[in-house]
Amino acid sequence: MQPDKLSAFDEIWSIDTEYRGDSGNPYDVVCIAGVELRSGRRVALWRTELGAAPPFRIDSRSLIVCFAATAELGSFLSLDWPLPAKLLDLSPEYRLLVNGRADARDRRGLLDALQHYGLMAMAKGEKDYWRDMVLRGGPYMDDERTGILNYCLTDADSAAALLSHMLPALDLPRALLRSEFVKVSAIEEYRGIPLDMDVFGHLRDPATWDEIRETLIPGIDTAFNVFEGRVFKRDRFERYLAQNKVPWPRLESGQLDLRDKTFRERAKAFPQIAPLHELRHTLSKMRRIKIQAGADGRARTVLWPFASKTSRTQPKATQYLFGPSCWLRSLLKPRLGTAIAYVDWSAMEFGIAGGLSNDETMREAYDADPYLSTAIAFGHAPAGATKATHGPIRDNFKVVILAAQYGMEAASLAGRLGISTIEANEILLQHRRLYAKYWQWSDAWLHRALSSGQMWTCFGWTRYLDQPESARSIRNWPIQSHGAEILRIAVIWANRYGLRLLGTVHDAILIEAPIDRIDRDVALLQEIMRRASRVVLSAAGQEFALRASATIVRYPRRYSDPRGALMWRIVSEHLATMQRDEGERRATG
């Protein structure tokens, strides 16, 4: 180990916990183990042996080291312990070191990290055996308790060994900052998101959900007439698109592209398609509601910070309330006396592109309305057009801007918009002319990435190019990865200011507050988000800031996403009918 890097700490504790998770509830802690790297002191304690505070120092002169620390921090919170002042999570640091490496792929767990450095590790089969025993629950025999404690202590030893090998490559100040974001993520996981449990309780019942799913097609297909029974008919959908002049991408075979991703993108440009997208997704991907809520009526799932190649947080979509099914977001309902706010950066990717490239035209468009400004400049909307007067054109240019910005080919853009290749090529040429400085920057980024074999953000998140990457992916990477950096800084600052954070969604932050304080907290968060964007973009070389808008929901109202409003109404009406019929049966029974 290199003592100079860690000289600020009197003690360095590598720790691990074992716990049982139970359907959205906080962790049921089984045991905790740790090893102090300077003195060699070791602790391994069963749940009943734990006190009101950790059995090791957690002040600012003691560094707590973990691998995938949300598990350990969630255990701290479940035990009502204060969180460590200084944390080093080795999981994001290992992901950073191997991000894009040919020999790493998606192997980013603790055993993978140990193998990468040639370190001894418990065999996977043995590890699974003890983990399964923990999840099984007690009561445990004496030898089982001893085995579980040794298993927990082995993982603490493994993280300690890993630290010694990773330390030379660690940028410690930035690693500690990344770990602070992990700490806030653990707090968000522990708090959970408040749900309308009266509705959710019915939806998670398999029999009730199956009955509801049967009612969705007639309730929504009336406006489309594209289903025959439960079967989606391609020819009917093609007829609907032609009648309503909705352009649609096609596959190389000439058939309509019916992937869920395509439906989601088209629904952004043509909101009338949104209910059909919600219906198809619900029928094909949601045979069961997999969101989990604890006994306190709050939804919880692992958020997985730094999981993507751009370092974005990636919770499992089917288990996260803000997954792809927009209608489920209406389950979000603040508790009595409280409010929630969904605060998101406006046109974040366009703004970051203008900021990183210092393209004055893009920045001016961002300060106005980037979608309408571009549509007007391209001659697709008249001067003075507004969101109210030219909403569909504005929505369509959301797709145009991002597609053009990341270098989509004319043929692909033509298929996406349902226009000729000549028209699509003209749009791409107009984009290059209007935002010429951005394209100079993007071309230079692409050249530098390909020649150096790597990409990086201003705060050091790196992507290696050991495997071939498309030009579009390379152009996209700095925008999304710097967006992730901006979000992390905002979340860390918001937590330091005492805001009650519940979760994040790529370009948005969800908070909760008493009703009489929500406006103040939203204003504070918006300023924090603005400053975070300015700090990151300034560190990247340009002075620029992004604005943020907010949706506030006060009890007794619920959150609603317009894209899922029709689906939610149908589900709610059917539930009300089921409850009324049940009440009548009981009354006559």
N, C-alpha and C positions, 0 to 999 in steps of 0.2 A: 504494500500500500504506500501511496505517496503522502506522507504526513503534512507536507506544506499545503496541499489543497484542502485538508480537513483540519488545519491547525486552529480554526475558530471554535472548534467543538471540544469540550472536555470529555464527553462520552459519545460513542457511536454504537447505537443499538440496531442490530438486524433482528426483525421480529416477524412472526407469522401467527395467524389465528386459524382456528377451525370452528366452523359454525354450521348451523342448519338453516336453510331458507325455507319459508313456509308461505307460499302463495301471496306474495305482496306485503307480508309483514316484515318489520325490522328483524335483524338477525337474532337467532337463538344461539348464543356463544357457547361453545363446548370447552375450549381451552385456549391458552395463549402461551407462546414460547419466545424466548429471545436470547441473543448472545451479544455481549458487549465486546467490541473488537479490540479495545486497548488493554483491558484487564483480563479478558477471557471469562468473565463472570457469566453464568448461565442461569436462566429461569425457565421453568416449564410447570404451569399451574392449571389445575382443573377449574371449571367454572365456580364451584363452591369455595375455592380457595382465593378467589379474587376479591379485592376490597373496593373501596370507593374511588380509587385512583390507580393508574397503571403501576406495576411493580418495577418501574424504571423511570428515569428522569425524562421529562418531555418539555423542559424549558428551552430557551433559545441557545443554550450552550450544549445541548444534547441533540444529536442528529438521529432521527428515526429512519431506518432504511427498510424498504419492502420491495416486493415484486408484485405489481398489480395491487396498489395500495388501497383501492376503494374497499376491498374486502376487510382489511385490517381497520381502516377508518370507520367503516360501517359497524364493525364490532365495538369500537370505542364508543360510538354514538349510542348503540343499543345498551351498552353498560352504563350510559350516562357519564362517561369519562370526558374530560376536556381533550381536544385534539392536540397533537404535538405542534409545538411552535415551528419546528424545522423538520421538514420531511424530504426524503429523496426516494422517489419511486423509480426503480430501475427498469420497469416495463416500457414506458415511453422512450427511455434513453436507449434501450436495446432496439426498439422499433426504429428509432432514428438512425442508429448505426448500421442497420441492415436494410433500410427502406429502399427497395428496388434492386437489392443485390441478388444475383442469379442463384446463389446457394441458399438463400433464406426463404424466398417465396412467402407463403403464409404461415411459416413455422415461427411463431413469435411468443410461445409460452415459456415458462421457466425451464422446463426440460430442454427445450430447443436452444435457449440461451446458454445453458450449461454445456450442452453438446458442442455448440459453436466454439466455445473456448477450451474444449477438451477437458472439462471438469467432471469429476465423479458425480453421479446422480442416482437417486433411487430409481429402480426400474419402473417403467410405466405401469406394468401389471401390479406391482406391489403398491405403487402410489394409488392406483384406482381402487385396490382392495381396501386400503385404510380410509380413503375418501368416501367410499360407499358405506363403510361402517359408520362413519360420522353422520352421513345423511340418513342412515337407517334409524338412528336415535337409540337411546338407552332403554332399559338399564344395561350397563356394561359390566362384564366380569373384570376382575383385577388385571388380568393379563391384557385385556382389550384396552383398558384405560392406559396402561403402560405403553402399549403399542401406539395408541393415538398420540400420546404426548411425545413419544420418540419421533413419530412421523412429523408432527408439528415442528419439533426442534430441528429435524433434518432440513426442512424447508428454510428455517431461519439460518442454519449453517450454509445452505446453498446460496442464499442471497448475499451472505457475507463474503463467500468465496467469489461470487460474481462481481461484487463491488471492487475487489482487489484487481481483477482483470479488466474491468471497464473504466476504472478511475483515470488511467492516463489519457483516454480519449474524451473524457467528460468535460464539457464546458459547465463547471459547477454552478455559477450564478444563474445561467439560463435553465439548467436542470432543476434548480430549486424553484425557479419561477414556474416551470411547467408542473412541478409537483404541487405547487400551491393551487393550480387549477384542478388537479386531481382531488385535492382536499375539498374544494368547493363542490366538485362533482359528487363526492361522497355525501356531502351535506344535502345536496339536491335529491339524491337517491333516497336518503333517509327520510326527508320531509315528505316526499311523494306529492301527487297532484290530486286535489279534492274532486271526488266524483259524485254524481247524482246516484246514490246507491239504490234508490227505489227503482230506477230504470235499469241500472247495471245488474242488479240482482236477478232480474228477469232475463236479460240478454245472455248472461253466462250460464243459464240453465239450458242444457242441450236441447231438450224437447221444445221449450219455448222458442229458442232461436231457430230451430228447424221449421217451426210453424210460421215464424215471421218471414223467413227467407222465401217461403212459398208465396207470400203476398207481395213481394217486392216487384216481380216482373209486371203483373198487370197494373200496379200502381204507377210505374215509371214508363213502361213501354207504350202507353197510350199516346205519348207525344212523338214516338219514334216508329212504332210498328215494325220492329226489326226482329222480334222473337216469334218463334212458332213453338208454342208450349214453353219448354225450358231451353230450347235450342236457338242460339243466335244465328241468324241467317245472313250470310255475306251479301247475297244479291239484294235483299231488302235494305240493308244498310247502305249499299252502293246507290240504290234508288233514293234513299233519304238524303244522302250527301248531294246528289245532283239536283234534287228538288229545292234544297235549301242553300245551294251554292256554297257548300263548305269544302274547301280543298283538303285533300287527304294524301299522305305519302303512300307510295306503292313499293312493293318488293321488286327485285330484278325480274321476277316471273311475270310482273304486271298485276299481280293480285294486291288487294289492299293490305297495308301493313296493320295488323290487328293486335300488335303487342301492347301490353299494359302501359309500357313507357310511352308509346306513341299516343295512346288515348290520353294519358296524363298531360303531355305536351300540347296536344290539340285542344284539350279542355281549357288550357290557359288562354289560348288565342280565340277560342270560340266557346264562351261560357255555357251556351245552350247544350253543349256536348257533356258537360260535367256530370249531370245526373246519370247518363248512360255509362260513363266511365266508372262512377261509384257503384252502379249496379253490377257491371261486369266484374269488377274487382271483388265485390262482396260475394258474388256467387262462386267465383273460381278460387279465391284466396282465403276466404273466411268461413270455412265450414264450422269453425268454432271461434268464439271470441276468446282470444288468448291474453288479453290485458289482465293483469293480476292486481287485486286490491286487498289491502290488509283489513283487519278488524276495525280499524279507525276510518275506513272508507276512503283511503288514499291509495292511488295507483303507484306501484313501484316496479322498476326494472333496472337492470344493470345498464349504465349509460355508455360504457366503453369509451372513455376519452382516448384520443390519439389513435383510434382504430384504423382510420383510412390513410391512404398514401399521402394525402394533403394535410394530415393530422387532425381532421375533423372528428368530432365525437360521433359514434355510430351505434346507438342502441338498436336492438333487434326490432325491426319495423312492426312485426305482428304483436309485440308486447308493449309498444310505446304508444301512448295516446296520440302523439303527433306523427304517427306512421302515415302511410299513404291513403288511408280511408278517412276522408275529411269529415264525413257525417258523424263518426265516433267522437269527434272533438266536442260535440254538443253535450257529451257526458260531463264535461268540465263545468263544475258549478261551485262557486265560492260558498264557504260556510257562513252561518249567521253572523252578521256584524263585520264581515270581511269583503274584500274585493280582490280580483286578480287582474293583471294587465299583461297583454301580449305586446311587447315592444320590439319592433324590427327596423333594421336599417333599410332605408328607401333605395331601391335600385342598386343594391350593394355591389354587385359584380361590375356593372357599368361604371360606378363611381370609383371603384378600386382601379379599374383599367385606366380611367382618366387620371387618377392620382399617381399611379406608378409610372405612367408614360409622360406625365406633365403635358398632356394634350389639352391646350387651352380651349379648343372647340368642344371637346368632350366635357370638360369641366363646366363650361358655360351651359351646355345642354343639361348636365346633371343638376345644376342649380335651378334650372327651369323645370322641365319635364323631359327626361331623355328620350322617352318613347315618342311623344308627340313632336318634340323638337326634330328628331330624326325623320319622322314621317313627313313633316312639313318641308324639311330640307330636301327630301327625296321627291317631293311633288305628289305625295300620296294623301296629303291633307292640306287644307287651305291655311293661310296665315290667320292667326287668331283662333284656331281650333282648340277645343278644350276637351277634357275627359267626358263632360256631359254631352257635348255635341258630336264627338267622334270617338266614343268609347271602343267600339269594335276594332277600328283601325289602330287605336292605341294598344289594345290587347294583342293584336296581331304583330305589332312591331316589337313587343317584348320578345317574341320568338325570333323575329328578324335580327334584332340587335345582337343577341347572344350567339345565334347561329353564325352571323357574319363575323362577329368579334373573335370567334375561335377558329375561323378559317374553314367553315363548311364549304364543300364543293358546290358549284352551281347546280349540278344535277340533283344533289341531295336536297338543297334548299328548294328547288323547283318542286320536288316530290313532297316536301314538308308543307309548302304553301299552296300546292295545286296550281302552279303557274308554269309557263313555258321556261325552258332552260335559258333562253335569250333574256327573258325578263329577270330571272334569278341572277344571271350573270351581270346584268345592269345594276341590280341592287348591290351586289358585292363590289362592283367597281365604284359605285357611288359612296359606299362605306369607306373604301380605301382612299378616295379623294377627300371626303369630308373630314375623316379622322386620320389624316396622313401621318401625323406625329406618333399617334398610337401604333400605327402599322410599322413605322420605322423601329419603334421600341420592341414590338412583338417579334419582328423578323430578327432583330439583334438577339433577343432572348432565345429564340429557336436555334440560331446559329451557335450561340455560346453554349447552350445545353448540349447540343449534339457534338460539339468539338471537345467539350470538357468531360462529358459523360455524367454530368450531375446538375441538379438545380437546388437552390436554397432560398430561404426567406431571410429577411433582415434580422430575424431573431434566431437564425441558425437551424431551422427545420430543413432537412436535406432529403432529396430524392435522387438515388443513383439510377443510371440508365444502362444497367447491364443487359437488360432485355430490350428488344425493339419497342418503341413507343410511337404512336401516331403523332403527326405534327399538331393535330388538334388537341390532343391530350397534353402535349408539352406547352402549348400556348395557354391552355386552360389552367395549368397547375399553379402558376404564380398568383393568379387571381383568387382561386379558392384557398390556397394555402395562406396567403396574407389575410384573407377573410377570416380564416381560423385563428390567426394570430390576434387580429382585432377583437374577435369575440372573447378570446381567453383573457386579454388585458381588461376588457370591460367587466367580465364576470369576476375577476379577482378584485378589481377596484370596488365593484358593487357590493361584494361580500365584506370588504374592509369597512365600507360605509354603513354596514348594518342592514342592507336591504335583504328581504326574505326571498331568496331565489328558489325557484321550483324546478327549473330545467331550461334547456336551450334547444333551438331548432335551426341549425345552420346559420341563419342570419337574424335570429330573434332570441329574445330572453323573456322568460315567464317569471313574474313575481307575484307575491301575495302581500296584502297589507290590510290593516283595519280600514273601514270605509272612510273614516274621517282623515286618513293619512295617505290614501292611494294617489291623489293628485300630486301631492308633494313628492312622494317616492317616484312616481313616473317622471316628473320633471327632472329629478336628480338623476335617474337612470338615463334619460335621454341625453343629458349633458355629459355623463360618464361615457356613454357610447360615442358621442361626438368626439370627445377628447381622446378616447382610445384609438379611434380611426386616425386622428391627426398624429398621434404619437407613432403608430406603426408606419403610416405612410411617410412621415418625416424621417423615421429611421431608415426607410427604404430609399430616401433621397429627395422626396418632394413634400412640400407643405400643402396639405389638403385635408378636409374633414367631411365626413358623411353625416347626413341627418337621419333621424329616427322618428318613426310615427308610432302611435300607440292605440290599442284597442282595450278599453277598460270595461270590465264587467263587474257590477256590484250585486251582492245578494239582494233579492232572490233570483236574479236573472242568470242565464247560463251563456257560456261562450257559443258562438255560432260561426261556422265558415260557410259563406254563400254557396260554395261548390257542393256542399253536402246538405243544404237546407231541405231540399225536397225529400231526400232519402230519410232524413231525421223525422220529418213530418209524417211520412208514411209509417215508419217504425213506431213513433209515439202514438199515432191514431190506432194502430193495430193493438198495441199494448193496452190502451185505454178500453178498447172493445173487449179484449180478453178479460180484463179485470172486471168490467161491468157484467159480462156473462157469468163469470165466476161468482160475483156477488149475488146475481139473480138465482143461480143454482143453489147457493147456500141458503138463500132466503126461502126457497120453495122445497128445500131438501129435507 
